[in-house]
C-alpha cells in the first residue's frame, strides 16, 4: 500500500451534519473525491438533496441528502437508520452542524444560550451516541467533531459559542477514551476564521475584518477547501494512531 492509499475512503460511508454548505460542504466533497459514499444533511431537506446531487455530479460518488435536526433525537436516529438502510452502513461521522449567536454576558438570554449549546454541543453528543454502537460493532470508525479556535481562545461577545466549542474538546477527549477499545477514533478539527455564511458579519465590516486579520499570521481568512486535507486525514487510515486530539487549521491564530 502506498502512502496515498492511506487517504482513500473506498467502501466507507460518511455522515456529515450541516454538510450542504460552508465547511461541511467542503468536507463532504473531500470524502466523495476520496471514494466514500456521503450523506449530506441540513435542516432544510431541499438544500440537503441539492447539495448531494451536486456532489454526485462533481465526483461520481454516491451521495444522499437527508433532513436532520441535531436537537431532536428522533431525527438523529431516523437519519442513521436511513443511512444504514440505503448505503449499507456508516463508518465516519462529522459533527459539523452549528449556529452562532453573537452576544456578550450582559446580553445573552437563556433561550439563545440554550439554542447554541443544544445545537453545537448536545447535537454532537446525540449524533455520536446514536452512531457509536454501529462503529463499535464493526470495530472501525471515525468521529470528527468540528471545534474552533474558540475551543482554546476567547473573542468578546461570543459567550455561548465559545462555551459550546470549549465543550467540544472535552466531549472529544472523553469519547476518545470511551471508544478506543473498539478501534474507533475521535478527534476535533478546529478551524480559524473562514469565508463562510456564519462569518458574514465580519466580512461586511472592513474595519472589524482588518482587526481580525492582525491576529492571523498568514494575514488572511481561510477558504473552505483548505480544510479538505485535514478532514480527510482524520477520516482515513492515515490517522489510525491519532485519537483524542485537536487539529487546528487557523492560519496560525492559536500560536499567540
BABA-766616 format. One record per atom (N, C-alpha, C): residue number from 1; x, y negated, z; atom name. Coordinates in steps of 0.001 Angstrom, whole numbers, plus 524288, in hexadecimal, padded with zeros to 5 digits. Atoms other than C-alpha are relative to their C-alpha. Layout:
<atoms>
i,px,py,pz,at
NUM,X,Y,Z,CA
...
</atoms>
This chain:
<atoms>
i,px,py,pz,at
1,8034A,804AF,80000,N
1,80000,80000,80000,CA
1,80370,7FB1A,80000,C
2,7FD09,804DE,8002E,N
2,80559,7F2AE,7FC38,CA
2,7FDDA,7FC37,80413,C
3,801BC,803C0,7FC13,N
3,8048C,7E724,8055D,CA
3,7FAF8,7FD47,7FE3E,C
4,804C4,80288,801D6,N
4,7FA13,7E0FA,7FCB6,CA
4,7FB3A,80377,800BF,C
5,80462,7FC67,7FF29,N
5,7F1B8,7ED25,7FE2A,CA
5,7FDD2,7FF89,80585,C
6,801D4,800A4,7FAA1,N
6,7F0EA,7EA46,80CBF,CA
6,7FBA2,7FBFB,8006D,C
7,803DE,8042E,7FFE4,N
7,7E860,7DE9E,80982,CA
7,7FB0C,80151,7FCEF,C
8,804A5,7FE74,802E9,N
8,7DE8E,7E608,80122,CA
8,7FB9D,80198,803C2,C
9,8048F,7FE98,7FCDD,N
9,7D0CA,7E810,80657,CA
9,7FC61,803B1,7FD14,C
10,80331,7FC55,802F8,N
10,7CC1F,7F264,7FCDE,CA
10,7FD4D,803D8,803B8,C
11,802F1,7FC61,7FCC4,N
11,7C171,7FAC1,802EE,CA
11,7FE15,7FDBC,8051E,C
12,801C7,80289,7FB34,N
12,7BEEC,7F106,80DE5,CA
12,7FB34,7FCA6,7FEEF,C
13,80472,8038A,80041,N
13,7B27F,7E979,81093,CA
13,800A4,7FBE2,8043D,C
14,7FF4C,8045C,7FC63,N
14,7B34D,7DC12,816DE,CA
14,7FAF0,7FCF1,8008D,C
15,80471,80364,7FED0,N
15,7A89C,7D414,81D63,CA
15,80225,7FAC5,801CB,C
16,7FE22,80547,7FEBC,N
16,7AB37,7C56F,81D9C,CA
16,7FB4E,7FCA2,8016A,C
17,8045F,8034F,7FE76,N
17,7A1B1,7BD4B,82581,CA
17,8011C,7FA63,7FE39,C
18,7FF35,80536,8022A,N
18,79F82,7AFD4,81FC9,CA
18,80397,80016,7FB4D,C
19,7FC51,7FF35,80451,N
19,7A65D,7B4D1,813AA,CA
19,7FE8F,7FD66,7FAEC,C
20,801D6,80242,804E2,N
20,79EFD,7ACD7,809B8,CA
20,802BC,7FAF2,7FE82,C
21,7FD80,804FF,8013B,N
21,7A70F,7A065,80AA8,CA
21,804C7,7FF2D,8037B,C
22,7FB92,80196,7FCD7,N
22,7B35F,79A1D,80FE1,CA
22,803EA,80454,800FE,C
23,7FC17,7FC20,7FE82,N
23,7BCF5,7A2AB,81734,CA
23,7FDFF,80581,7FF14,C
24,80233,7FACD,800C1,N
24,7B3E5,7AE69,816F8,CA
24,7FFCD,80195,7FA56,C
25,80032,7FED6,80598,N
25,7B267,7AD74,80843,CA
25,8056E,80181,7FDF9,C
26,7FAB3,7FEB7,801BA,N
26,7C11E,7AD6A,80600,CA
26,801B3,80555,80204,C
27,7FEA7,7FAE5,7FDD7,N
27,7C2D0,7B916,80F05,CA
27,7FD21,8044F,7FD1A,C
28,80304,7FC27,802F6,N
28,7B7EE,7C064,8080C,CA
28,8026C,800F8,7FAAC,C
29,7FD80,7FF81,8051E,N
29,7BE6A,7BDB6,7FAFF,CA
29,8051C,80309,80069,C
30,7FAFB,7FD52,7FF5B,N
30,7CB9A,7C240,80019,CA
30,7FF45,805D8,800A1,C
31,800EF,7FA6E,7FF1D,N
31,7C633,7CF33,804D2,CA
31,7FE25,802AA,7FAFD,C
32,801E0,7FDCE,804EB,N
32,7BF0A,7D172,7F7FA,CA
32,80478,80097,7FC1E,C
33,7FB7D,7FFCB,80389,N
33,7CB66,7CE5C,7F054,CA
33,803B0,80473,80175,C
34,7FC9A,7FBCF,7FE24,N
34,7D29A,7D864,7F8A6,CA
34,7FD79,8055F,7FFA7,C
35,80269,7FAF3,800FE,N
35,7C8D4,7E31A,7F542,CA
35,7FBA5,80199,803A0,C
36,80420,7FE97,7FC4D,N
36,7BF01,7E2D3,8006B,CA
36,7FA9E,7FEF3,7FDBE,C
37,8056F,8018F,8009A,N
37,7B051,7E2F7,7FF9B,CA
37,7FEE8,7FC16,80457,C
38,8009F,8044D,7FC43,N
38,7AB98,7D6AE,80675,CA
38,7FA41,7FEB5,800CA,C
39,80528,801FC,7FE9D,N
39,79F2E,7D2E4,80D90,CA
39,800A6,7FA55,801A8,C
40,7FFD6,80597,7FEFA,N
40,79D71,7C432,80D61,CA
40,7FAEC,7FE7F,802B3,C
41,804C4,8016B,7FD36,N
41,793EF,7BEB2,81754,CA
41,7FF82,7FA22,800A9,C
42,80161,80569,7FEE5,N
42,78D35,7B1C8,819B2,CA
42,7FAAE,80013,80297,C
43,80558,80055,7FDFF,N
43,78143,7AD6B,82128,CA
43,7FC16,7FF53,7FB97,C
44,80345,800C6,804A3,N
44,77BF0,7AA04,813A5,CA
44,800D8,8049C,7FC49,C
45,7FF80,7FB50,8033C,N
45,7794B,7B686,80BF9,CA
45,8019C,7FEA8,7FA6F,C
46,7FEC0,8017C,8055D,N
46,779EE,7AF84,7FEE0,CA
46,805B3,7FE95,7FF51,C
47,7FA7E,8017F,8004F,N
47,7874D,7A9C7,80198,CA
47,8038E,804C4,8007E,C
48,7FCEA,7FB3A,7FF66,N
48,78C7B,7B6F2,80607,CA
48,80008,80322,7FAF5,C
49,80063,7FCFE,804D6,N
49,78792,7BDB0,7F9CC,CA
49,802F3,7FD56,7FB8A,C
50,7FD40,802D4,8041F,N
50,78CCC,7B307,7F0DA,CA
50,805E8,80091,80090,C
51,7FA61,7FF75,7FF26,N
51,79A4B,7B395,7F70D,CA
51,801D6,80580,7FEA7,C
52,7FE8A,7FA99,8012B,N
52,79AA0,7C270,7F614,CA
52,8002D,800EA,7FA1C,C
53,8001B,7FF5F,805B4,N
53,796CF,7C1F3,7E7B2,CA
53,804AC,7FD53,7FD75,C
54,7FB97,802E7,80238,N
54,7A139,7B7C3,7E4D8,CA
54,80527,802D2,80100,C
55,7FB2A,7FD32,7FECA,N
55,7ABDE,7BF8E,7EBB3,CA
55,8006B,804F6,7FCBC,C
56,7FFFC,7FB63,8035F,N
56,7A7F8,7CBDA,7E461,CA
56,80180,7FE8B,7FA73,C
57,7FEC0,801C2,80548,N
57,7A894,7C44E,7D790,CA
57,805BD,7FE9F,7FF74,C
58,7FA8B,801AE,8002D,N
58,7B607,7BEE9,7DAF3,CA
58,803D0,80484,8007D,C
59,7FC33,7FBFB,7FE82,N
59,7BC49,7CB5F,7E012,CA
59,7FEAA,80578,7FE18,C
60,801B0,7FABB,8016A,N
60,7B453,7D709,7DB77,CA
60,7FEEA,80376,804AE,C
61,800EA,7FCEA,7FB42,N
61,7B2FF,7DB7A,7E993,CA
61,7FA2D,8006E,8011D,C
62,80568,7FF6A,7FE62,N
62,7A657,7E06C,7EF38,CA
62,7FF0E,7FC88,804B6,C
63,80133,803A8,7FBC4,N
63,7A081,7D5B6,7F7A7,CA
63,7FA2B,7FFEA,80102,C
64,8056D,8000D,7FE49,N
64,793EC,7D4BA,7FF34,CA
64,7FF1F,7FB0C,80334,C
65,8014A,804AF,7FD0F,N
65,78DA3,7C834,80417,CA
65,7FB4D,800ED,80383,C
66,80431,7FEE1,7FC42,N
66,78562,7C95D,8106B,CA
66,7FF2F,7FB67,803B3,C
67,800F9,8040C,7FC14,N
67,77EB8,7BFC8,819A4,CA
67,8018D,801F3,8056C,C
68,7FE4F,7FE86,7FABB,N
68,78448,7BFBA,82764,CA
68,7FFDE,7FB45,8038C,C
69,7FFCA,803D4,7FBCC,N
69,781F9,7B7C8,83398,CA
69,802DC,80293,80484,C
70,7FCCE,7FD67,7FC02,N
70,78CE5,7BB50,83D0E,CA
70,7FDF3,7FF05,8057B,C
71,80256,800F9,7FAE1,N
71,784C1,7B5E8,84847,CA
71,7FBBA,803F0,80141,C
72,8045D,7FC60,7FF6F,N
72,77AD8,7C0C5,84653,CA
72,801F9,8059A,7FF8D,C
73,7FDDB,7FAB9,7FFF3,N
73,77E8F,7CEA3,84A1F,CA
73,7FD6C,8037D,7FBED,C
74,802B3,7FCC6,803D9,N
74,7742F,7D4D3,8417C,CA
74,801FD,7FEE0,7FA7D,C
75,7FDE3,80171,8051A,N
75,7795D,7CD4B,835BF,CA
75,80561,80268,7FF2F,C
76,7FAC3,7FDAA,80047,N
76,7873A,7D1E1,838B3,CA
76,7FFA3,805D6,7FEE1,C
77,8006E,7FA54,800A7,N
77,78327,7E01D,839D4,CA
77,7FDCB,8016E,7FAA7,C
78,80234,7FF01,80529,N
78,77B30,7DF4F,82D52,CA
78,8042B,7FF98,7FBC7,C
79,7FBE2,800B3,803F0,N
79,786B9,7DA32,82575,CA
79,803E3,80486,80022,C
80,7FC47,7FBAC,7FF98,N
80,78FC0,7E4C0,82A93,CA
80,7FD94,80507,7FDE4,C
81,802A2,7FB55,80201,N
81,785CA,7EF5C,827AA,CA
81,7FFA8,7FFE0,7FA12,C
82,80058,8006F,805B9,N
82,783BE,7EA52,819D7,CA
82,80555,80081,7FD6E,C
83,7FAAD,7FF87,80216,N
83,79269,7E930,817AB,CA
83,80196,805BD,7FFAE,C
84,7FE8E,7FA7A,7FFE7,N
84,79480,7F74B,81B96,CA
84,7FCBE,8032B,7FC0F,C
85,80374,7FD22,80382,N
85,788DB,7FBF4,813BA,CA
85,80157,7FEFB,7FA43,C
86,7FF49,8016B,80575,N
86,78BDF,7F49C,80723,CA
86,805A5,80060,7FE29,C
87,7FA7F,7FFDA,8018F,N
87,79ABE,7F498,80756,CA
87,802FD,8048F,80271,C
88,7FDA5,7FB29,7FE28,N
88,79D6C,80130,80EB5,CA
88,8032B,7FFAE,804F0,C
89,7FCFA,80072,7FB31,N
89,7A3EE,7FBDF,81AD2,CA
89,80186,7FA64,80102,C
90,7FDE6,80529,7FECB,N
90,7AAB0,7F05C,8210F,CA
90,80550,800B3,80290,C
91,7FA9F,7FF62,7FE1C,N
91,7B923,7EEA0,823CA,CA
91,8024D,7FAF1,8022E,C
92,7FDB4,8050E,7FE9F,N
92,7BBE7,7E018,8254F,CA
92,7FBA0,7FC34,80159,C
93,803AB,8040E,7FE79,N
93,7B458,7D596,82C96,CA
93,802F2,7FADF,8009C,C
94,7FDE3,80545,7FF3A,N
94,7B770,7C723,82B72,CA
94,7FBC3,7FCA6,80279,C
95,803AE,80356,7FD31,N
95,7B066,7BEDA,8358C,CA
95,80141,7FA4A,7FEC5,C
96,7FEE1,80544,801E8,N
96,7B061,7B207,82E30,CA
96,7FB8F,7FC27,800E9,C
97,80474,8038A,7FF78,N
97,7A2B3,7AC75,83023,CA
97,800D2,7FC47,80498,C
98,7FF33,803BF,7FBCA,N
98,7A368,79FFD,837FD,CA
98,7FDA1,7FAB6,7FECF,C
99,801E5,80559,8007D,N
99,79E49,79250,83A74,CA
99,80346,7FC7E,80381,C
100,7FD29,803D0,7FCDF,N
100,7A42E,785E5,83FF7,CA
100,7FC7E,7FB4A,800D6,C
101,802E1,804B8,7FEA8,N
101,79CA7,77B37,846FD,CA
101,803C8,7FC73,802E1,C
102,7FBF5,8036C,7FDE3,N
102,7A5D4,76FE0,84992,CA
102,7FDBF,7FC6E,8043E,C
103,801B9,8030D,7FB83,N
103,7A2C6,76ABD,85734,CA
103,80408,80072,80462,C
104,7FC78,7FFB1,7FB8A,N
104,7AA8F,76774,8634E,CA
104,7FCED,80199,804E6,C
105,8025F,7FE0C,7FB33,N
105,7A7D3,76B3F,87167,CA
105,7FB8A,7FC84,801E8,C
106,80420,80390,7FE67,N
106,79F4E,75F2C,8736E,CA
106,7FB25,80070,7FC8F,C
107,8044A,7FFBA,803C5,N
107,796BC,76233,867A9,CA
107,7FD74,8055F,7FFA2,C
108,801CD,7FAC3,8016C,N
108,79564,770E0,866AC,CA
108,7FB36,801A3,80331,C
109,804B7,7FE04,7FD78,N
109,78802,7766C,869AA,CA
109,80075,805DF,800D6,C
110,80023,7FA53,7FF40,N
110,78530,78406,86EC4,CA
110,7FEA0,802BA,7FAE2,C
111,801BE,7FD98,804DF,N
111,77E70,786EA,861E2,CA
111,80476,8007D,7FC17,C
112,7FBB3,7FFD3,803C4,N
112,78A3A,78364,8598D,CA
112,8047E,80364,801EC,C
113,7FBFA,7FC9C,7FDBB,N
113,793DA,789ED,862D2,CA
113,7FEAF,805B9,7FEF5,C
114,801A1,7FA93,800AB,N
114,78C1A,7967E,8624A,CA
114,7FFE6,801A7,7FA48,C
115,80023,7FEB2,80592,N
115,78A66,795E6,8537C,CA
115,80572,8014F,7FDF8,C
116,7FAA4,7FF15,801D4,N
116,79913,794FF,85120,CA
116,80245,804F3,80269,C
117,7FDCE,7FB5D,7FD6A,N
117,79CFE,79F35,85B37,CA
117,7FD3E,804FA,7FE37,C
118,802F1,7FB61,80192,N
118,79229,7A882,85704,CA
118,8016D,801AD,7FA7E,C
119,7FE85,7FEBB,80561,N
119,7961F,7A7B3,848C0,CA
119,805B5,801AB,7FFAB,C
120,7FA65,7FF2D,800E2,N
120,7A4F4,7A6F6,84978,CA
120,8025C,8045B,80348,C
121,7FD9B,7FC3D,7FC6C,N
121,7A7FF,7AF7A,85532,CA
121,7FC8B,804C6,800E5,C
122,8037F,7FB8B,7FF27,N
122,79C4C,7B7DB,858AC,CA
122,7FEBB,802B7,7FAE0,C
123,80100,7FD9E,80514,N
123,7999F,7BA02,84A2C,CA
123,8044B,803B8,7FE63,C
124,7FB95,7FC8D,80135,N
124,7A731,7BFA0,84848,CA
124,7FFD5,804E8,8035A,C
125,8006A,7FB7A,7FC88,N
125,7A543,7C86D,85416,CA
125,7FBB5,803B8,7FE2B,C
126,80459,7FCA7,801BB,N
126,79813,7CD44,84F17,CA
126,80182,80341,7FB44,C
127,7FE8E,7FD29,804C0,N
127,79D73,7D0D6,841CE,CA
127,80410,8042D,80129,C
128,7FBF7,7FC32,7FEAB,N
128,7A974,7D77D,84766,CA
128,7FDBE,8048C,80321,C
129,80264,7FBEA,7FCC4,N
129,7A15A,7DEF4,8516D,CA
129,7FCE1,803D0,7FCA9,C
130,8032B,7FCA9,8035B,N
130,7987B,7E420,846AC,CA
130,8034D,8032B,7FC2D,C
131,7FC9E,7FD53,803CA,N
131,7A393,7E7CA,83D64,CA
131,803AA,803E4,802A2,C
132,7FBE8,7FCF1,7FD67,N
132,7AD05,7ED8A,84762,CA
132,7FEF8,805DF,80048,C
133,800CE,7FA4E,7FFCC,N
133,7A669,7FAE7,848FF,CA
133,80135,802BB,7FADA,C
134,7FEEE,7FDB0,80523,N
134,7A7A3,7FD66,83A5E,CA
134,805DD,8001F,7FEEA,C
135,7FA50,80013,800AB,N
135,7B5E4,7F94A,83A24,CA
135,80292,80418,8037A,C
136,7FDFB,7FC17,7FC5A,N
136,7B884,801CA,84603,CA
136,7FF47,8057F,7FDD9,C
137,8012E,7FACB,80201,N
137,7B21E,80D8D,83FB3,CA
137,803A2,8018D,7FB8D,C
138,7FCA3,7FEBD,8047B,N
138,7BA60,80CA4,83369,CA
138,805CF,7FF50,8013C,C
139,7FA97,800BC,7FE2F,N
139,7C6BB,80934,83B25,CA
139,80336,7FC9F,7FC49,C
140,7FD47,8040A,8030F,N
140,7CA34,7FDCB,83271,CA
140,7FC83,7FB39,7FF94,C
141,80317,804BE,8009B,N
141,7C5D8,7EFD6,8327B,CA
141,8032F,7FB20,800EE,C
142,7FDA9,8051E,7FF46,N
142,7C947,7E192,8321B,CA
142,7FBAC,7FC29,80172,C
143,80373,80455,7FEA0,N
143,7C24F,7D68E,8391F,CA
143,80349,7FB0E,80014,C
144,7FD46,80502,8004B,N
144,7C68C,7C8B8,835F7,CA
144,7FC34,7FBCF,801EB,C
145,80328,8043F,7FDE5,N
145,7C0F0,7BDCD,83E45,CA
145,80250,7FACD,7FE42,C
146,7FE02,80506,801C4,N
146,7C202,7B044,83880,CA
146,80010,7FC2A,80490,C
147,7FF35,803E4,7FBF0,N
147,7C79C,7A733,842B3,CA
147,800E4,7FAB2,7FD8A,C
148,7FF0B,80557,801C1,N
148,7CD3F,799B5,84084,CA
148,804E8,7FE11,802B1,C
149,7FC05,8029C,7FCD8,N
149,7D840,790C5,84477,CA
149,7FDB2,7FE88,8054C,C
150,8028B,80146,7FB13,N
150,7CE2F,78D55,84EDD,CA
150,7FF50,804C7,8037B,C
151,7FF5D,7FB9E,7FC66,N
151,7D069,79AE0,85465,CA
151,80489,7FEFF,803BD,C
152,7FB44,8011A,7FCF9,N
152,7DCEB,794E3,859DE,CA
152,80068,7FA53,801AB,C
153,7FF7A,80591,7FEE2,N
153,7DCBD,78613,858FB,CA
153,7FAA2,7FD9E,800D9,C
154,804F2,802C2,7FF18,N
154,7D254,77BE0,85BCE,CA
154,7FFAE,7FB2E,7FC8D,C
155,8012D,804D5,802C4,N
155,7CC1B,77103,853F3,CA
155,7FB3E,7FDA8,802B2,C
156,80455,80286,7FD50,N
156,7C312,76723,85A3C,CA
156,7FADF,800D7,7FD0A,C
157,80551,7FF8A,80222,N
157,7B466,768A4,85811,CA
157,7FF22,80522,7FD1F,C
158,800E0,7FAC1,8021C,N
158,7B51C,77727,854ED,CA
158,7FEF5,803C4,80486,C
159,80052,7FD2A,7FB12,N
159,7B0DE,77C09,86247,CA
159,7FDF2,8058F,7FF55,C
160,80249,7FAC8,800A0,N
160,7A846,78770,85E19,CA
160,8032A,8034B,7FC34,C
161,7FD11,7FD16,803F8,N
161,7B00A,78B4B,85216,CA
161,80525,801FF,8023A,C
162,7FB04,7FE5C,7FDBE,N
162,7BD0B,78B8F,85953,CA
162,7FF36,80453,80406,C
163,8011B,7FBE1,7FC30,N
163,7B713,79392,86450,CA
163,7FEFA,8052D,7FD3C,C
164,80138,7FB2C,802D1,N
164,7B1DD,79D6A,85A7A,CA
164,804DD,8025D,7FD8E,C
165,7FB5C,7FDF3,802A8,N
165,7BEC3,79E84,85344,CA
165,80448,801A4,803D3,C
166,7FC9D,7FDED,7FBDF,N
166,7C6BF,79FBA,85FB9,CA
166,7FDF7,8055D,801AA,C
167,8024D,7FB04,7FE87,N
167,7BD50,7AA98,8633B,CA
167,8011E,80453,7FC18,C
168,7FED7,7FC1B,8040E,N
168,7BFFF,7B167,85657,CA
168,80525,802CE,80120,C
169,7FAFC,7FD6E,7FED3,N
169,7CE02,7B3FD,85AB0,CA
169,7FF6A,803F4,80467,C
170,800E9,7FC45,7FBCA,N
170,7C997,7BA50,86758,CA
170,7FCF7,804B5,7FE1E,C
171,80315,7FBC6,80249,N
171,7BF73,7C246,8601C,CA
171,80373,8039C,7FCC1,C
172,7FC8C,7FCFD,80369,N
172,7C9B2,7C69A,85641,CA
172,803A0,80386,80320,C
173,7FC2D,7FD04,7FCF8,N
173,7D372,7CB00,86080,CA
173,7FD83,8048D,802EF,C
174,80294,7FBC7,7FD27,N
174,7C9D3,7D2D1,86899,CA
174,7FE02,8042F,7FC40,C
175,801C8,7FC3C,803E4,N
175,7C3C9,7D91E,85C91,CA
175,8048C,8033F,7FDF2,C
176,7FB68,7FD20,801E2,N
176,7D16A,7DCBF,857F2,CA
176,80176,8045A,803CD,C
177,7FED8,7FBFC,7FC1A,N
177,7D3CD,7E400,864B4,CA
177,7FBDD,8044D,7FFFC,C
178,80441,7FC36,7FFD8,N
178,7C67F,7EA80,8646D,CA
178,80021,803C4,7FB61,C
179,80068,7FCE0,804C7,N
179,7C7E0,7EF71,85678,CA
179,8052F,80259,7FE30,C
180,7FAE9,7FDDC,80194,N
180,7D673,7F27B,85588,CA
180,8002E,805FB,8003A,C
181,7FFCC,7FA44,7FFEF,N
181,7D479,800C6,859B7,CA
181,7FD4A,80293,7FB5C,C
182,802F0,7FDE2,8046B,N
182,7CBCE,80272,84DC7,CA
182,80239,7FE4F,7FABD,C
183,7FD56,801A4,804CC,N
183,7D57E,7FD09,843D5,CA
183,7FD13,7FB96,7FD34,C
184,802AC,8049B,80209,N
184,7CD96,7F0A0,84219,CA
184,802F1,7FB32,801FB,C
185,7FD2E,804AD,7FE68,N
185,7D4F8,7E3C4,8421B,CA
185,7FC55,7FB52,7FFF7,C
186,80323,804C1,7FF7D,N
186,7CF4D,7D6AA,84614,CA
186,803BB,7FB61,8006B,C
187,7FCA2,80493,80009,N
187,7D5DB,7C9C5,842E7,CA
187,7FCD6,7FB18,7FED1,C
188,80275,80501,80128,N
188,7D288,7BB67,841C8,CA
188,80312,7FD48,7FBB0,C
189,7FDB8,8034E,8040F,N
189,7D50C,7B33A,835B6,CA
189,7FE68,7FA6D,80143,C
190,80110,8053D,7FDF7,N
190,7D632,7A50C,839D5,CA
190,8018E,7FBCE,7FC10,C
191,7FED2,80418,803D8,N
191,7D52D,79AE1,82F05,CA
191,800A9,7FAAC,80290,C
192,7FFBA,80581,7FE9B,N
192,7D907,78CBE,83043,CA
192,7FBA1,7FD0D,7FD43,C
193,803EF,8035C,80284,N
193,7D1FB,781C8,82926,CA
193,7FFE2,8013C,7FA32,C
194,8009E,7FE82,8057A,N
194,7CCEE,786CE,81C25,CA
194,7FBA4,7FCCB,7FD7E,C
195,803F1,802E8,802FE,N
195,7C4C6,78071,81187,CA
195,7FB0A,80349,7FF8F,C
196,804D7,7FD06,7FFD3,N
196,7B7D7,7868A,81556,CA
196,7FB87,7FC58,80168,C
197,804A7,80322,7FEDB,N
197,7AA06,781D1,81756,CA
197,7FFF6,7FE27,805AB,C
198,8001A,8015D,7FA72,N
198,7ABCD,781E2,82618,CA
198,80382,7FB51,8012B,C
199,7FC61,80460,7FF3E,N
199,7B6B5,777C3,8247E,CA
199,7FED6,7FB54,7FC84,C
200,8016B,80476,8033E,N
200,7AF86,76E71,81B6D,CA
200,8003E,7FAC8,802E8,C
201,7FF8E,80507,7FD45,N
201,7AEB0,763FF,8261F,CA
201,80596,7FDE2,80013,C
202,7FA89,801BB,80021,N
202,7BD95,7638D,82647,CA
202,80156,7FDEB,7FA96,C
203,7FEC3,80184,8055F,N
203,7BE88,762C6,8177A,CA
203,7FD69,7FAD3,7FE87,C
204,802D0,804C9,8015F,N
204,7B4A5,7579E,81707,CA
204,80233,7FB27,802AC,C
205,7FDE4,80468,7FCFF,N
205,7BC78,74F10,8206E,CA
205,805E4,7FF9A,7FF08,C
206,7FA70,80049,80173,N
206,7C997,74B0A,81A5A,CA
206,803AA,7FEFA,80495,C
207,7FC9B,8013A,7FB92,N
207,7CF1C,7455A,826F4,CA
207,80079,8049E,803BD,C
208,7FFF9,7FB64,7FC9C,N
208,7CB32,75122,82EFD,CA
208,8033E,80456,7FD89,C
209,7FCF8,7FC0B,802C9,N
209,7D0D6,75A29,824A1,CA
209,805D2,7FED0,80063,C
210,7FA80,8018F,7FF9F,N
210,7DD92,7528E,824E9,CA
210,8024C,80189,80548,C
211,7FE2F,7FE8E,7FAC7,N
211,7DEAF,754B3,83395,CA
211,8007F,805F0,80088,C
212,7FFB6,7FA49,7FFEA,N
212,7DBD4,76344,831E4,CA
212,804F7,801E0,7FD4C,C
213,7FB88,7FE25,8030E,N
213,7E650,764BF,827A3,CA
213,80534,7FF0E,802C4,C
214,7FB3E,800F7,7FD00,N
214,7F071,75F06,830E1,CA
214,80158,80499,80390,C
215,7FF26,7FB90,7FC86,N
215,7EEB0,76B28,83950,CA
215,801A6,804F8,7FD1A,C
216,7FEE2,7FB5D,8032E,N
216,7F160,7748C,82E11,CA
216,8055D,7FF5E,7FD76,C
217,7FACB,80095,80237,N
217,7FFE5,7764B,82AE9,CA
217,8002B,80060,7FA0B,C
218,80013,7FFA4,805B4,N
218,7FCAE,77A43,81CED,CA
218,7FD3C,7FB59,7FD75,C
219,80206,804F2,801E2,N
219,7F55C,76D75,81B9F,CA
219,7FB10,8002F,7FCBA,C
220,804C7,7FF97,80321,N
220,7E8BC,77245,81584,CA
220,7FC43,803EC,80286,C
221,803D1,7FC0F,7FE6C,N
221,7DC4C,779D9,817F5,CA
221,800DD,804EE,7FCC7,C
222,7FF7B,7FB19,802D8,N
222,7DBD5,7880A,813E3,CA
222,7FBA7,800C0,7FC07,C
223,803E9,7FE39,803B8,N
223,7D4B1,78D85,8082B,CA
223,7FE91,8059A,8017A,C
224,801B4,7FAF3,7FDF0,N
224,7CC8E,79973,80B9D,CA
224,802AB,804C2,7FD7F,C
225,7FD36,7FB77,80213,N
225,7D387,7A2A5,80204,CA
225,8052C,8011B,802CD,C
226,7FB1B,7FF2F,7FD2B,N
226,7DFA4,7A0AE,80A7E,CA
226,7FF55,8038D,804BD,C
227,800FA,7FC44,7FBCB,N
227,7D930,7A96D,814A1,CA
227,7FFA3,8059B,7FE0D,C
228,800DB,7FAC6,80220,N
228,7D7D2,7B4FC,80B77,CA
228,8043E,803D7,801A6,C
229,7FBBA,7FC73,7FEBE,N
229,7E541,7BAD5,80E0E,CA
229,7FFF4,801AB,805AC,C
230,80016,7FEC1,7FA6B,N
230,7E42A,7BA05,81CCE,CA
230,7FB83,803AB,80148,C
231,80480,7FCA6,7FEF6,N
231,7D699,7C001,81CDE,CA
231,800E7,8057A,7FDDA,C
232,7FEFE,7FAE5,80255,N
232,7DABA,7CAF0,813C4,CA
232,803F7,80311,80338,C
233,7FC39,7FD73,7FC98,N
233,7E672,7CDF0,81C5D,CA
233,7FD52,8027E,804B4,C
234,80287,7FE07,7FB45,N
234,7DDE0,7CF73,8286D,CA
234,7FC03,80445,7FED8,C
235,803F7,7FC1E,80164,N
235,7D3EE,7D7D0,8210C,CA
235,80251,80514,7FDEE,C
236,7FDAA,7FBAB,802E7,N
236,7DD94,7E141,81AE1,CA
236,803AB,80348,8035A,C
237,7FC1E,7FCAF,7FD5F,N
237,7E752,7EBD2,81E60,CA
237,804F9,7FCFF,80144,C
238,7FB4C,8031B,7FF02,N
238,7F1CC,7E152,81E1E,CA
238,80048,7FE30,805B1,C
239,8001D,801D0,7FA92,N
239,7ED76,7DD51,82BDE,CA
239,7FEC9,80467,803D0,C
240,80197,7FB71,7FCE2,N
240,7EC1B,7EB0D,83174,CA
240,80204,7FFE3,805A6,C
241,7FDD6,80032,7FAB5,N
241,7F46F,7E7CB,83D7B,CA
241,7FF2C,7FAA2,8027A,C
242,8013E,80536,7FE00,N
242,7EE74,7DA5C,84000,CA
242,7FA84,80019,8024A,C
243,8052D,8005E,7FD9F,N
243,7E356,7D91C,849B9,CA
243,8003D,7FC72,804C6,C
244,80039,803AA,7FBAA,N
244,7DF0A,7CF32,853D1,CA
244,802F8,7FAFA,7FF0F,C
245,7FCD4,8048C,80158,N
245,7E65C,7C487,84C97,CA
245,7FCBC,7FBBA,7FD7D,C
246,8026B,80467,802B1,N
246,7E2F8,7B73C,8470E,CA
246,803CB,7FE0B,7FBE0,C
247,7FCD4,801E0,80460,N
247,7E814,7B302,839CD,CA
247,7FE0F,7FA90,7FE84,C
248,80172,8056B,80126,N
248,7E817,7A441,837E4,CA
248,80196,7FE8E,7FA77,C
249,7FF0D,801E5,8055D,N
249,7E6E2,79ECA,82A18,CA
249,7FE53,7FA4D,8002A,C
250,80188,80545,7FE7B,N
250,7E745,79065,82D56,CA
250,803AD,7FBBB,7FE1E,C
251,7FC60,80403,801ED,N
251,7F208,7895A,825E4,CA
251,803DD,7FE2D,803FD,C
252,7FC3F,80159,7FBE8,N
252,7F9FB,788FA,83261,CA
252,7FDB9,7FCF0,8048E,C
253,8026E,80331,7FBE2,N
253,7F028,781C9,83B19,CA
253,8018F,801E3,80571,C
254,7FF31,7FDF7,7FAB3,N
254,7F21E,78AE2,846C2,CA
254,805BE,80076,80183,C
255,7FA84,80030,7FE6E,N
255,800F1,7891B,84696,CA
255,800F9,7FB7F,803D2,C
256,7FF36,80495,7FC9A,N
256,7FF14,77C52,84E22,CA
256,7FFBF,801A6,805B7,C
</atoms>
